[in-house]
Amino acid sequence: MQFAFRTFGRGAHPPASKFTANVPLAEFDAPELLRVPLSQHIGAPAVPVVEVGDTVAAGQPIGESGGFVSARVHAPVSGRVTAVKKGVTPTGAQCVHIEIENDFEGRTAFLPPLDDPTPDMIRERVRECGIVGMGGAGFPTHVKLAPKTAPEFFLLNGAECEPYITCDCRLMTERAEEIVRGARLMAKAVGAGVALIGVESNKKGAYAALEKACGGADDVRPVLLRTKYPQGAEKQMVFALTGRRVPPGGLPADVGCVVDNVHTAYAVARAVDMGEPLISRAVTVGGGETGAPGNFFMPVGTPFSFVREKTRGERSDEDIVKVISGGPMMGVAQSGLDACVSKTTSSLLFFGAKESAATSPTQCINCGRCIRQCPMKLSPRDIEKAVVAGDFPRTEELYVTDCMECGVCSYVCPAKRPLVQAIRLAKKTLKERRK
Amino acid sequence: MKNLRVSSSPHITSPATTQRIMLDVIIALCPAVLAMVLLYGFYPLFLTVLSVSSAVFCEWVFNIITKRTQTTRDLSAVVTGIILALNLPPVVPFYVPIVGAAFAIIVVKMLFGGIGRNFANPAITARIFLMLAWTGVMTQFVLPVDLSDGANLFAYFRQGVEISLPDAITTATPLQGVKEAISSGTDPSAGLSALDMFLGRIGGSAGEVSTLAVLIGGVYLAVRRVIDVKIPVLYIGSTALFTAIFFADSGYVGEYVWTYLLGGGLMFGAFFMATDYATSPKTPVAVVIYGLGLGFLTVVIRKYGTMNEGVSFAILLMNIVTPLLEKIKRKPFGTPHKDVKELAAAVRAKFAKKQTAVEEGGERVE
């Protein structure tokens, strides 16, 4: 009965590989040294407000937002600031990190809980707590919660369509109450009448928990969606839940929707009800070379090397071929373990030779899979041809800018051609030329 | 862990490979090959082996001469060889498939850049080439052999080297009978049995006669998602539709439809040749035009042409149109549809403008 669930057109079915779906969320050991990146979000990086030698408590602001589209950063643990220096982020970029030596005293500096907050109070609290979209993009949530016109729908994205990742699944299963509470708060903040939570059909447990938490209410309810990649893409999620099509270059707000991730809703509920800033998140650690995989609440700033140490199990580091921050479809391959967990790190995968087989491209056989399965109805085959020919204006005619880089084309290609990679090159080149 | 592999996402790929797809096509061709052996004995199988060997050998040599990477391992030459052999009459001289496969691979496929770059289906183009080169042997068909006598399995090896076959063993194909019925205005299905045509107990090309065997392979391809199933469905459907339209006043509409569907190479062409990757369009609108065009051309050629190779010529012609169909632009997801009302309003506005222009012009003349 798979086809009975709501979904979007086209797409692909990579193996789900949700090996950690039944591993309960656990608190991760706190590291002795944390490096908190000041750019964990889209927009201006945060500005450091502490200095080397300062003593901080968990939840105390250490970076003030550097503009309207920016977000505050807080100390994840109590301790002492030992350095303010540049470092590498999980996306491969460079930004200032604040290094904190954990004193394991557990001092906290949370905000007072809010009782029956108004929309403005919710927005202000979200801003104070530095909450950003935790699905991957990291768009500052207080900006998203201030739409120009009140939308009809508030949509929560619990699709988690990327293979391997199970942190949202566990969060929905174990913390459904908080997520539903967060959904109500966020719907209230944007002025939407209805909040829908989209969950893929392979997360029946999460769906049941959310349904129980909603208790048959009219204003919030979960909706089962077909398991298909990229079900969690914003435009595809809007279409599956409401049947509305976000126009090219547009935002969900254009069709009366605001979309946010379930983990964000959880963070909002914690911020409002407990005054806790966004200083930790659920992270899936998996992949074939992880000896002790699982889902963990990790403080932001936990170094990847520390994560590896605690989850290595019986495995050897020598067998790791690839380290991915995020999922295998859209995640970022790491060149080392220097980066640290940020607010948008949903998973850390350690792949061996078997899982990340290197493929060399062969000649395109014109099978048309990339064209038939592109969720955005583009023609990756033609775009790649234009890129190979160096004809970048042609790629623009082929709507290359509407590509969301989900990677379906490269995934399904039998000739293993680097299609989405060519598209990225085209977008980057067009951007540079426009300057 | 010193040398981590860093690459742009996605970090996983589907198990589909070119080789696996071609292997699927070969598997799908097996029922037709089996039916061919059961109907005509081992001689056409021998021709198939020659055709495949010639195809693979030519690709191998071509790659060596032009200093390209060897591509014979992708199995696409094997597919071309099998499809060409199944397209030939069961009894032709042994050199016919050898020359045909060489033409298909070298001229139609490799000279245009190899796999995925050919402008027309290699097997069909080669078949038409052979048709013109050896019209005599390419148009004489034999009856299926009686397999109750095991020796008959080797029945046609003796005649294989003859250019013209004795009348005693040749037969007319159903479509030749239908063609005569068109001019005489009689029942086209006279003397034909739908069951025989479905199972393949008729004269025709070696691998195309058994509709049943072709359908089994076609369903396999559709289930494995190797082919875009819209193409055969549209092709077969539109052939039935256009047959009904073109023969509407003949008095034998039903008979024409089923003889046209079961006779000739329609089923084989629809599943195995019209769906050829390099020469079929990909976007839904283009596929619909392609499918309808195939059906239309097939019926027109079969009804008005002097030859019965409607399917081959229709596919070849639509192959040539495919690059044009590919130019039909597809708008990205979410592009607002023009409302019917909006369109009507736009048309009306245009019309009204013309009207006023005419009126104004009229006034000026007065």
Boltz contact constraints between the chains, C-beta under 6 A:
constraints:
  - contact:
      token1: [A, 245]
      token2: [B, 334]
      max_distance: 6.0
  - contact:
      token1: [A, 246]
      token2: [B, 334]
      max_distance: 6.0
  - contact:
      token1: [A, 247]
      token2: [B, 334]
      max_distance: 6.0
  - contact:
      token1: [A, 247]
      token2: [B, 336]
      max_distance: 6.0
  - contact:
      token1: [A, 248]
      token2: [B, 332]
      max_distance: 6.0
  - contact:
      token1: [A, 248]
      token2: [B, 334]
      max_distance: 6.0
  - contact:
      token1: [A, 248]
      token2: [B, 335]
      max_distance: 6.0
  - contact:
      token1: [A, 317]
      token2: [B, 1]
      max_distance: 6.0
  - contact:
      token1: [A, 320]
      token2: [B, 1]
      max_distance: 6.0
  - contact:
      token1: [A, 321]
      token2: [B, 5]
      max_distance: 6.0
  - contact:
      token1: [A, 322]
      token2: [B, 5]
      max_distance: 6.0
  - contact:
      token1: [A, 323]
      token2: [B, 4]
      max_distance: 6.0
  - contact:
      token1: [A, 324]
      token2: [B, 11]
      max_distance: 6.0
  - contact:
      token1: [A, 328]
      token2: [B, 11]
      max_distance: 6.0
  - contact:
      token1: [A, 328]
      token2: [B, 12]
      max_distance: 6.0
  - contact:
      token1: [A, 329]
      token2: [B, 10]
      max_distance: 6.0
  - contact:
      token1: [A, 330]
      token2: [B, 9]
      max_distance: 6.0
  - contact:
      token1: [A, 331]
      token2: [B, 9]
      max_distance: 6.0
  - contact:
      token1: [A, 333]
      token2: [B, 6]
      max_distance: 6.0
  - contact:
      token1: [A, 333]
      token2: [B, 7]
      max_distance: 6.0
  - contact:
      token1: [A, 335]
      token2: [B, 4]
      max_distance: 6.0
  - contact:
      token1: [A, 335]
      token2: [B, 6]
      max_distance: 6.0
  - contact:
      token1: [A, 356]
      token2: [B, 11]
      max_distance: 6.0
  - contact:
      token1: [A, 359]
      token2: [B, 13]
      max_distance: 6.0
  - contact:
      token1: [A, 363]
      token2: [B, 115]
      max_distance: 6.0
  - contact:
      token1: [A, 363]
      token2: [B, 116]
      max_distance: 6.0
  - contact:
      token1: [A, 364]
      token2: [B, 116]
      max_distance: 6.0
  - contact:
      token1: [A, 365]
      token2: [B, 18]
      max_distance: 6.0
  - contact:
      token1: [A, 365]
      token2: [B, 115]
      max_distance: 6.0
  - contact:
      token1: [A, 365]
      token2: [B, 116]
      max_distance: 6.0
  - contact:
      token1: [A, 365]
      token2: [B, 277]
      max_distance: 6.0
  - contact:
      token1: [A, 366]
      token2: [B, 116]
      max_distance: 6.0
  - contact:
      token1: [A, 366]
      token2: [B, 277]
      max_distance: 6.0
  - contact:
      token1: [A, 366]
      token2: [B, 278]
      max_distance: 6.0
  - contact:
      token1: [A, 367]
      token2: [B, 277]
      max_distance: 6.0
  - contact:
      token1: [A, 368]
      token2: [B, 282]
      max_distance: 6.0
  - contact:
      token1: [A, 371]
      token2: [B, 282]
      max_distance: 6.0
  - contact:
      token1: [A, 376]
      token2: [B, 332]
      max_distance: 6.0
  - contact:
      token1: [A, 376]
      token2: [B, 333]
      max_distance: 6.0
  - contact:
      token1: [A, 377]
      token2: [B, 330]
      max_distance: 6.0
  - contact:
      token1: [A, 377]
      token2: [B, 332]
      max_distance: 6.0
  - contact:
      token1: [A, 377]
      token2: [B, 333]
      max_distance: 6.0
  - contact:
      token1: [A, 399]
      token2: [B, 332]
      max_distance: 6.0
  - contact:
      token1: [A, 402]
      token2: [B, 332]
      max_distance: 6.0
  - contact:
      token1: [A, 407]
      token2: [B, 9]
      max_distance: 6.0
  - contact:
      token1: [A, 407]
      token2: [B, 10]
      max_distance: 6.0
  - contact:
      token1: [A, 410]
      token2: [B, 10]
      max_distance: 6.0
  - contact:
      token1: [A, 411]
      token2: [B, 10]
      max_distance: 6.0
  - contact:
      token1: [A, 411]
      token2: [B, 13]
      max_distance: 6.0
  - contact:
      token1: [A, 411]
      token2: [B, 14]
      max_distance: 6.0
  - contact:
      token1: [A, 412]
      token2: [B, 14]
      max_distance: 6.0
  - contact:
      token1: [A, 414]
      token2: [B, 16]
      max_distance: 6.0
  - contact:
      token1: [A, 414]
      token2: [B, 17]
      max_distance: 6.0
  - contact:
      token1: [A, 414]
      token2: [B, 18]
      max_distance: 6.0
  - contact:
      token1: [A, 414]
      token2: [B, 21]
      max_distance: 6.0
  - contact:
      token1: [A, 415]
      token2: [B, 18]
      max_distance: 6.0
  - contact:
      token1: [A, 416]
      token2: [B, 13]
      max_distance: 6.0
  - contact:
      token1: [A, 421]
      token2: [B, 8]
      max_distance: 6.0
